């Protein structure tokens, strides 16, 4: 008998949670407003971006087909994913405020629907958008970003950006092992005035190699150092050696010296994890940038749920000022969230803040804000 009662209660609980007419109404309003605001703001963004770059397109004779398909067709999903939390928040504030003004929220609550139950269709919609954004960020956008960045490098950025010589290359290739080149040429895949220094755990110099030139050998996949000079020190003393050519085993390739910071946006989820493993083996400080991106991709989907909860809790109350005040407050909170994310990212890159903590701090802080406005919302 008790088992039957518990089974009956469980079925009744599922029945209560099953989406009804009101739930589908809210989901349609949510997703419809989101898509509408997305299309509207992206259209404005494309117009402003085109007006800013049209002189460069004309000067560099960019084909119309490349502008449309290689650039803007890939620019739109990148921009949409980047600012998707803002679009979600604006959508929630806009249509929920309108429902509150029309006393639809009051009618739902008076009909016996709890405020917590009212949040279910909002979270279903937020989950749909969050999953779509996560898949785009990790598996679709990396490929489209390659075409977008190639177009920008060819038709938009200055010639200094695309110059063949890179000056003053510093890089950590192994733990406690650092290399330097006065100049690196992308075409010949060679660098001049090369040096490699190795330190012990106490920071004392163990060995230093200098060479007039270092060049990549594609047949052996190794770097060859020409007219080299090696100085090694240990507890016994100092040893010197020199010669015409010697192969050096460095776990970096020619492409590692020419990558811009935006290279991180061209990696799929698996490629990003693999490259982080390579940087860990090198002991490179560049790993912070890639760890930031990794944790950002994990943290950003949760922002949809947090900002949705804040938006519903703020806009479900009918106020005298109308929806204008609520939309203004929503925009302020959204921009502060994006700004907070950028600040924490810079603290991680330039300071000692852990990348995982840096990317999750905005979510943690705004989760407390969401809890506060939720408990103050009309029930």
N, C-alpha and C positions, 0 to 999 in steps of 0.2 A: 504493500500500500504506500509506504513511504517512498519507494522507488518510483512508483507511478506519479505521485505528487511532485517529486523533484523533476521528473521528466516533463510533466505538464508545465511546471513553472519555467523550466528552461525554454520550452517551445513558445510560451507566452512572452518571455523576455526577448527571444529572437524576433518574434512577430512585432514587438514594439520598436525594435531597432531597424526592421525592414523599411526601406524608403517608401514613403507614401506620396500622396499628391503634393502636399506642401513641400516635402523634401525635393522632389523633382522640380518644383517651381523655383526653389532657392538655387538649386544646382544650375538650372537654365539661366537664371538671372546672373549668377556668379560667372559662369564660363562665357555667357554672351557679353557681359560688360567687360570682362577681361580681354576677350578677343577684340572688341570694339576699341577699347582704350589702347590696346597694343597696336592695332592698325593705324589709329589716329596719330599716336606719338611717333611711331616709326616713320610715317609719311612726312611728318614735320622734320624729323631727324635727317632723313634722306635729302630733303630739299635744302636744308641748311648745309649739310655736308657737301652736296653737289655745288652749291653756290660758292663755297669756300675753296673747292679744289678745281673748279672748271678751268681756271687759268693754267694750272699745271697740266691738266689733261690736254688742253689745246697746244700748249708749248711742247709737250713731249709726244704729241700726235697719238694719243691713246685711241684705239679703235672703239667705236660705239658698242660693238659686240662684247669686247673685253670689259668695258665699263659696266655694262648691264649684267653679264653672266659671271665674269670672273671676280668683280668687285662687289657690286650692290647685292647680287643674289647671295653672296656670302657675308656681306656686311650686316644685312638685316637679321639673320638668326643669331649672329654674334652679339649685336646690340640688344636684341630682344632677351637673350638669356642673361646678359650682364645686368639688365635692369628689371628682370622679371619680378623680383620681390616688390619693387616699387609699383609695378603695374597691378600686382595682386592686391596690394594694400589700398591703392586708389579705387580699384573696382569694388572691394568690400565696403569701403567707406561710402562710396557713391550710392550703390543700390540699396545698402542697408539703411542709410539715412533717409532715402526716398521711401522705403517701406515704413520707417518709423514715423515720418511726417504724415503718411497716409493711414496711420494707426494699424497697419498690418501686423506689426510686431506685438502690439498690445492685444490684438485679437487672437493671435497664436498662443500667447501666454495665458489669456483668459479661458481658452478652450481646454486647458489642462496640460498643454505642452510645457515642459520645464525648459529653463534657459539652457541647461546642459544638453538636453535633447535637441534643442534648436541648433546647437553647434554642429551636430552630426553632418548635415548636408554641406556645411561650410568646409569641414575637414575632409569630406570625401572629394570635394572639388579641389581643395589644396593638395591632397595626395596625388590626384591625377596630374596636376600641373608640376608638382615636385618630381614625380617619376619621369615625366616627359623632359623636364629640364636636366635631370641627372643623366639621362641617356644621351641627350644632345651634347652636354658638356664633355662626356667621356668617350663617345663613339662617333658622333656626327661632326661636331664643330671642329675637332682637330684636322680633319681632312679639308673642310671648307676654308679653315684659316690658312692652310698652306697656299691655296690659290689666291686668297685675299692679300696675304703678306707679300707674295711674289708680285702681284699687280702693283701694290704700293711701292715696292722697291724699284720697279721698272718705270712706273709712270708718275709717281708722286714725290717720293723722297728725293732729297738733293743728291747731287753727284758725289758729295763727300761721304754720304752714307754707303754708296755703292763703289767706292774707290777700291782698288785692288790691293793696296798696301795698308796694313794695320800696324800702328806704332805702339811701342811699349806694352808688349804682351807679358802679363804676369799670370802664373797659374800654379796651383798646387796639384801635383800629379799622383802623389802617394802621401801617406801620413809622414809629415816632417820633411817632405821632399818638394822643393819649389824650383820652377824654371822661369827664365826670363829671356825674351828676344827683343832687341831694339826695334826690329821691324820684321813683319811677316808678309809675304806676298802670296795672295790667293791663287794666282795663275800658276806660278812655278812650284807652289807648295814648299817654299823654303823660307828660312829666317836667317838673319845675319846678327852677329854679335850675341851668340847664344851662351847662356850660363845655366848650370843646374847645381843647386846646393842641397846637401843633406845634413840634417841636424839630429842630435840624439834627443832623448826625452827631457833632458835638462836644458835644451836650447843651445847646446854647444855645437859648433860646426864640425862635422865629421869628414866631409869631402866636398870639393867643389870642382866642377868641370867647366871649362870655357872653350868655345870654338868659334872660328870666324864665320861658319855657316852650318846650318842644319837643314837637311832636305829629306822629304818623304820618298821612300823607295816603294813604289806600288807593287813591285814583283815580290819583295820579301815582307811587305807590310811592316816595315821598320823605319825608324829615323836614323839617318846617317850623319854623324858629326864630322866636319872637315876641318883639318888643321887645329886639332884639339890639344888641350893642356889640362891635366888632372892633378890635383893636390889633395892628398889624404892625410889625416892626422889621427893618431890613436895614442894609447899610453906609452908605446915604445918610442914614437917619434913621428917624423913627417916623411912621406914618400911622394915623389914627383914622377910623372910620366907624360909623354907627349907623342904625337904621331900625325900621320896624314889623314887617316880616316878610321872611324870606329862606329860600330852599330850601337844604338842605344835602345833599350826596351822601355818605351813609355806607353802606358795604357790610355793614350789619347791619339786621335786621328786628326788629319788636316781640318775636317769640318768643325772640330771642337774650338778652333781658334777664331772662327768667323761667325759663330752663332750669336745672335742678338738675344736680349732678355725675352723677347716675344716668342722665341722658339718653344717655350714651355707651353704655349697655347696650341701648338701643332701636334701634341702628343695625346694618344689615346690613353685610357686608364692603364692598360698593360705596359705600354711603352714608357709611361711616366714612372711606374714602379721599377721597371728594369733600369732606367737611367738613374734613378735614385740609388739603386744598388751599386752602379758603376761609380757614382760620386762618393758613396760611402767607402768603397775600396780605395779611392784616391785620397780620401780625407779632405776633400775640397770644400771651401767655404761657400761655393756656389750652391751647395745642397739646400741652403735655406730657402732660396727662391722656389725650388721644385717641391720642397716639403710644404711650403705655404700653399702652392697650387693644389697639391694633393689633399690637404686638409680643408681647403676652401671648397673643393668639389664635394666633400663629405658634409660640410657644415651648411652650405647654402640651401640645400633642400629643406632643412629644418626651419629656416627663416620663413618659409611660406606658412607654416603652421603657427609660428609665433606671431607674425604680423597679421595673420587672419584673425587670431584670437583677440589681439589688440583692436583691430578694426571693428569687429562685431561688438565688442564690449563698449567701445567709444560711441559708435553710431546707432546703437539700438535704442538709445534714449531720445525721446522727442524734446527738442530744445527750441527756445524762442528765436535764436539766431538763424535757424534753418540749416541747410546742409553745407552752406558756404564755410561756416566756422569749423565744422567737422572735417571737411575736405582740406582746409588750411592746416589744421592740426595734424591730420594724417600725412600730408606732404612734409611737414616739419619733422615728424618722427621718422619717416622713411629716409629722408636725406641725412638725418643725424645717424641713422643706422649705417648707411653707405659710407658716410664720413668716418664713423667709428671703425668700420672694417678696414678702411685705407690706413688710418692711423696705426692700428694694431699690426697691420702688415708691415709698415715701415719700421716699427719698433722691433719686429722680429728680424727684418733684414739688416738693420743698422745696429741693433743692440743684442742683448742676450735673452730676449723673450722667446720662449719655446714656440715653434711654429704651430703646433697643435693648439696650444693655449691661445695664441694670438688669433687664430681663425675662429675659435669657439667663444672667446670672451664676449663679442657682441651678442651672440645667441644667448649666453648665460645672463647677461645684464638685461636684455630685452625680454627674456623669459620671466624675470622677476617683475618687470614692468607689466607684462601681460597678466601675470597672476594678480597684481594689484588692481588693474582696471577691471579684471574679470569679477573680482569679489565686490567691486563697487558698482557693477552694472545692475540694472533693474532685473529682478528675478520674477 
